[in-house]
């Protein structure tokens, strides 16, 4: 029996999510094509509101629907008060997330792309050991509820990830990057070329005297700002009062060069869709505009708790109820050319990757991390890799004074888009 | 089901075929602040087939529909045809086993109502909320997982295991103006529901730590002598050293192999490190790994020298060593990879008092908030810490983040405590995209010279 109908007889509100996912993965391990995987997932998650209380249950496989329904109702009988209603259908932006070229891509083509990546890296660095994963999925999901909402999605995510290990004596260099898209991109090897450039640059090892100096954060390095900010902007942390910026809408947080957005409507990006995971239209949310805090992100529940509207940021896995989550997170590019930013630095560092991001009390904005990959900048030139350095600070202090933000920007790990950001003076600590 | 599995194995055309079927029932209750956030039960059931064609590669299929194993085996075989390995893949020999084990719990959590589990989480949440008016947010978690696992392969192995696990965790967030602090405690057990009852003291400890941290000053950056408590030492040896002894990092990489040559000096004579999946009732205990290899004790460091590493059947064969029982998968969606089980620094001889008595200025770092290693380099946050002044524990400090190079740090361990304990926390280990895998960690207190502590 249709589980929506079954539950409607016993609860005021019902929502049913069906998910089907077929994922094909080709993996190179240490430069060799070793494993090919086909993974199928099929499952159902339901939420019910009965006597004003919210319940949730999920299962995979062909679990008897009666058992799933019973679990959801039992969950509701102990559930918390639901201050919101499931939405009816609303017009949504037309966002492209499916590409037949990707959906039809044969395994042999994934194998070939892996080979093309190796052909870029190995001639330059024959000692490198590359682990490459090429992953293509076809995802179908549908959400329907008692208000008559009935939306379905089809996605064709393609993800390419590369980890390069290079060991020289006790020096271990590890580089990692990953790109993801749902629309076939002609220049799919751009990220690999960037990695090769980093590999070449990392060959020269040099040193720098620790102390105060300008620090230029590469797009991947700006995750040090992005992670604490993503927690502070989350409607759940705002409602709970744990976000340090909870009461600061309209206040100037950062230098006016900083604008931050969440945009779930960009064609082809991993976190894009017409609707969020509760059936609310996705949209573009300006979070920080020219340094001023404008908005937080919400799902239905946290929005209702806070007395605002959902911003279309509900996100969920099959086994978890929705919660607010950033979609595509964007630090807006600025006005300055990267080469001009470099030219202005007499002695400083370029931070590519930090070790241990996201650990510690990150919601406070504080971070303190060793640098996994950093380069020395001397008289405007990048002169070599520097090791054993660490930086620390609090983003709510550091970003009050930004030297420059670059015109150049790129996607990092599929859903984070960022430029180069220059902090004019920061303490860089060295080992011993 | 057994007949269908064995029939599918028999018909496989691959050199080696393995089928794993898993059924997992999970209950989870979460209070956050004053509200109940989650109270639900989920069922996850699925399977995985792995086929090896020696001179090509591995093919894997994972699925929720268990009706047609024959097709899944054939699909995995087709996938294996894709590989192009230059040398045939061999698997180290493991004696086939037939074994069916059932879990013995004193109080089976599957017989406890959701109402009772909710009441337990609620009570711990009340303990947190009632502890201080500085506490602005809490999280009180109860969860249990009961896994039934079938593993069979084309060499005749057939193992059925039941794996129960029950966990409580308490998080407290305190705030004083812009100063926001967090602390947590957790406890996990494999023996039954009664082991998570009456844990008010543990929960109160989390609340008190979060309150105390509001008053703590940030630590001054620099190099210190650090005494790590059992928890931080256990996480350190797991993260910073344990991952390097996973053979999948070295087996295809001659340079990395050189770095991890057996006999290489890693520490002083007092340092002994092992991994052991056979210790009863620990979090990483797994009597047979996900390739059917029985668990055993694997010494990794003995008297300061590197003496062993952790293997799957494939990495063991490639390196001419024996399978160590460390091929583990998080669930049926993943093929097994080399992982730790219960990893520990073995007990030493120094008392805690002797360890700190000669330290003029140092840090007593407790608990791990998180950690990351990139092979030789590591970074860890301690949950809370105290200064050591003139041989005595002094004021609390916060934001203590230890970083350093693995090789020099292990050499700098100059005292090992006589107070070994296993840590029964609810956390897990991440590798590749398999997270969280339950692992056990243990250690006595340890003292490390010249540790770099970050900060402004």
Interface residues (C-beta under 8 A of the other chain):
Chain A: X26 X29 X30 X32 X33 X34 X35 X36 X37 X38 X39 X40 X41 X42 X43 X55 X56 X57 X58 X59 X60 X61 X62 X63 X67 X68 X71 X72 X74 X75 X78 X79 X80 X81 X107 X108 X111 X127 X129 X165 X166 X167 X168 X169 X170 X171 X172 X174 X240 X241 X242 X244 X319 X321 X355 X356 X357 X358 X359 X360 X361 X363 X364 X366 X368 X369 X370 X372 X388 X390 X392 X393 X427 X429 X431 X432
Chain B: X26 X29 X32 X33 X35 X36 X37 X38 X39 X40 X41 X42 X43 X44 X45 X46 X57 X58 X59 X60 X61 X62 X63 X64 X65 X66 X75 X76 X79 X80 X82 X83 X84 X85 X86 X89 X114 X115 X118 X136 X137 X173 X175 X178 X179 X180 X181 X182 X221 X223 X252 X253 X255 X256 X258 X259 X333 X335 X369 X370 X371 X372 X373 X374 X375 X376 X377 X378 X379 X380 X381 X398 X399 X401 X403 X404 X405 X407 X450 X452 X454 X455 X456
